[in-house]
Amino acid sequence: MQEHASIPYFLPAMSDDERVERASAMQEKLSRRRTCRDFANTPVPREIIEQAILAAGSAPNGANHQPWHFTAVSSPDKKRAIREAAEEEERRFYGADGDDPKASEEWLSALAPIGTSANKPFLETAPWLIVVFAQRKGGIEEDGKTQNYYVNESVGIACGMLIATLHEAGLATLTHTPSPMGFLRDLCNRPSEEKPVMIVVAGLPAEGASVPAHATRKKPLEKVSSWL
């Protein structure tokens, strides 16, 4: 086996009771996270976004190639361009221009309790849009050629850590996935080997913001787990 350099693995000493307490506290924090669709235009310091992206960049990933890129957008002009392009795709999805919707009737029925539509003002109102890209090639040096591995899994975990950190910082978030998303690559000046995955909208909630009651329904432990 090829030798490799290593460093000691460290975790702080804790009792089982302390570990349970910490896990319970984290579960309680994350259980209060909700998707927000009404954002205030209140500025949010860039340092918060930087730290959240650094946290996301520490996610486990295939071969340590870190196959992700995060474009943080605060420019009003760029946010407006993203909104216009996204809403154009959304109108096709919902059939908002009178054409047959791209989405199936079943899909639209599933979205109905959440109250979504082709109108996405949050893409312009929120202070930050974090556009997440998956790098299909590039490796740790981002040479555009080296094969990356477990890209979808790696980027998915990173997005979860990004959202959790933003929530811990007291920010509201929303994940937006217009389809198709190729326009994001063009607007963010990213190379062809990168695939847009989602937009993470981040900021403070608008006064009077609410969430659909439907969104508070979460499956209980016995539904989402099995124990062997």
PyMOL commands that set and color helices and strands:
alter all, ss='L'
color gray80, all
select helices_A, chain A and resi 16-31+46-56+62-64+76-94+105-114+122-125+151-168+182-187+213-216+221-224
alter helices_A, ss='H'
color red, helices_A
select strands_A, chain A and resi 68-73+128-135+172-176+194-203
alter strands_A, ss='S'
color yellow, strands_A
deselect
rebuild
show_as cartoon
